[in-house]
Amino acid sequence: MRILLVEDDPILALLAAATLAEHHEVIGPAHDVTHALQLAADQQADIAFVDINLAGHDEGIALARTLMARHGMTSMFVSGQVMSAHANTDAALGLLRKPYAPEDLTHCAQVAQALLDGQEFSTLPTCGALEIFAAGPPPRLPMDSAHEAGK
């Protein structure tokens, strides 16, 4: 799975990238919205792992919606901003709450892959730091349709 990693904390970004790279291809990490959108335009990812608070104002929520609209890319929030995530469950598959252990991030990627493959969230094993949103985002668009929707 190709994961666009969006995290503004350089240490967390490097640790997350190293953890995910054991089993997945990591795009980024992107440290802000502009960089994330550039990477999304240049490289096709299957999902984005998005921190909600990128510059102090919950920019990750709008980013998740933009990634879906422009690129047909689903997101998973990776954040300590639990209330913001819960208020915007339509924008992502779920939330991996910070702080998390490396194995939680690995589990999150496995669950995300299963969800993208069409598995029902109720059948997936959970961990304490990961919450899957029941409604979830709209289904992923084929890339041609996603590019047309973003124009």
DRENLUM-863549 format. One line per 3 residues: their letters; for each residue x, y, z of C-alpha. Coordinates in steps of 0.02 Angstrom, whole numbers, m for minus. Layout:
BEGIN
a	X,Y,Z | ...
This chain:
BEGIN
mri	0,0,0 | 62,175,m41 | 35,294,106
llv	47,483,96 | 110,534,268 | 64,709,327
edd	142,755,495 | 215,924,546 | 320,861,692
pil	487,811,613 | 529,677,741 | 356,597,735
all	360,606,546 | 527,514,536 | 474,382,662
aaa	307,354,574 | 391,345,403 | 517,217,466
tla	382,112,547 | 268,114,395 | 411,84,273
ehh	436,m91,345 | 280,m151,251 | 220,m6,142
evi	282,125,22 | 284,294,109 | 260,454,12
gpa	327,601,109 | 320,643,248 | 237,806,204
hdv	249,938,339 | 110,1055,281 | m42,1064,169
tha	51,1135,19 | 183,998,23 | 48,863,46
lql	m51,925,m104 | 106,932,m209 | 152,753,m164
aad	m27,696,m197 | m23,776,m369 | 148,703,m412
qqa	129,528,m341 | m22,416,m326 | m55,354,m150
dia	m186,232,m89 | m222,326,72 | m161,477,170
fvd	m119,471,355 | m156,650,406 | m117,745,566
inl	m264,863,599 | m166,1006,677 | m32,1053,551
agh	m8,1238,586 | m119,1265,736 | m291,1272,655
deg	m350,1095,611 | m292,1112,430 | m286,923,412
ial	m476,910,403 | m488,1021,249 | m337,931,178
art	m423,762,195 | m575,829,104 | m467,907,m33
lma	m370,746,m58 | m534,653,m85 | m607,786,m200
rhg	m452,811,m308 | m370,640,m305 | m501,515,m244
mts	m386,481,m96 | m458,423,69 | m378,482,232
mfv	m351,416,406 | m329,546,543 | m174,521,651
sgq	m196,652,785 | m224,702,964 | m367,815,908
vms	m503,690,956 | m648,814,964 | m606,885,792
aha	m594,710,719 | m762,661,795 | m842,819,725
ntd	m779,774,550 | m804,587,534 | m858,611,353
aal	m681,664,306 | m585,506,355 | m596,319,384
gll	m552,340,566 | m432,407,696 | m270,341,766
rkp	m253,440,927 | m87,514,979 | 14,464,1071
yap	22,293,991 | 145,149,993 | 232,97,832
edl	132,m65,829 | m28,39,834 | 27,130,676
thc	66,m37,592 | m105,m103,645 | m187,56,580
aqv	m109,28,409 | m170,m153,407 | m347,m100,452
aqa	m344,41,324 | m291,m82,189 | m431,m202,237
lld	m559,m60,233 | m497,0,63 | m513,m179,3
gqe	m696,m177,53 | m694,m271,217 | m828,m219,343
fst	m756,m118,487 | m856,m218,615 | m757,m376,569
lpt	m584,m299,595 | m481,m315,753 | m458,m151,845
cga	m329,m79,962 | m355,50,1097 | m279,194,998
lei	m375,161,835 | m556,209,807 | m645,173,643
faa	m787,291,597 | m948,197,555 | m1000,311,413
gpp	m827,337,340 | m789,444,189 | m871,423,20
prl	m805,280,m85 | m644,311,m179 | m666,374,m354
pmd	m574,301,m502 | m425,414,m539 | m499,486,m701
sah	m659,535,m610 | m563,604,m463 | m460,717,m575
eag	m618,778,m662 | m703,811,m494 | m555,916,m437
k	m554,1028,m591
